[in-house]
Amino acid sequence: QLTGAVSSKMNALIQAGTNSLVPQRLALVLACMAAQSGPEAAKAYVDQAFDMAAAATTQGPQLLQYALQFLTSIAEEGDQLDRGRRQALLPALLKQLQRTVLLVQ
């Protein structure tokens, strides 16, 4: 529920064109929560990033910037996990690697 509330607030701020610092910080909070929650939460977080990237074609390039921030944040948060959690998270993130490379190109 907390993740949904933070995500909704962040999306509302992005849509409203709010200063990018607040949504960026909320993205970091979401990345931390996703990484700590495990592979399924991380996959949902990455899927949200790709949804943003897809919406950028119709809603503006700022969404693409946020999508890339999301992907960077989850990688950084995963790197900060203890070894056991990081090893559990890594396969879920690696499955998304090809999509990420295609997005950046």
N, C-alpha and C positions, 0 to 999 in steps of 0.2 A: 504494500500500500504506500509506503514512504517513497519507494522508487517511482511509482506512478504519479504521485503528487509532485515530486521534484521535476520529473520529466514533463508533466503538463505545464508547470509554471515556466520551465525553460522554453518550451515550444511557444507559449503565449508571448514571452518576452521577445523571442526571435521574430515572430509574426508581427509584433508591434514595432519592430525596428529599434528596440532598446539598445543602449550602449552595449557593445559586445563583451565588455568585461564581466557583467553579471551572468549572461548565458554561458560564457566560457568557464566561469567558476562552478556553475551548476553542472556543466559537462564533466568537470573533474570530480565532483561529488558522485555523480552517477557512475563514472568509470571506477572509482574506488569501491563503491557498493557492488558493482557488477563483478569486479575482480575478486572481492572477498566472498561473494556469494557462490562462485564456482562457474563451471563451464556453461551451464544452461543460461545463467544470467548474462554471462559475457557474450554468448551468441546473440541473445536478445538485444543487448546493447549495440553490438556490431551491426545487426540487422537494422536497428534504428538509424545508425549512421548511413547505411546504404539507402534507406528510404529517404533520408534528407538529401543525399547526393542526387537521387533520381528526381526529387522535387525541384532541385535547383534549376533544371532546364525550363521550368515554367514559372518558378517563384523567385528566381534571382540567384546570382553567384554567391551571395553571402551564405546560403545554405550549404554550398559545396565547401566553403571554408570551415563551417561548423562540423560537417561530416569528417573532414580530414582531421580536425581537432579531436573529435571523438575517437577516431582510430589511433591517433598518436597517444591519447590519454590512456586508453585501455592497455596499450603495449607498455607504457611507462608504469602504470599501476601493477600490471602483472609482473614486471621485473622487480618490484619492491616486495613481492610476496615471499614467504618462506619457501624453502625448496619443495616441500610436498605439495603445497597449493599451486606453486608455479608449474610443477610438472603435470598436475591435473588440468590446469588451464591451457597449457601450451598446445595440445592437440586441437582444441576448439578454435584457437586463434589461427593456427596454421591452416586449418581447413578454409579459412577466409582469405588467405594470402593471395590467391590468384585474383579474386574479386578486387582486392585492395590495389594490386598492381595495375589492373585494368582501369580502375578509377583514377589513379594518379596519371596514367598516360593520357 
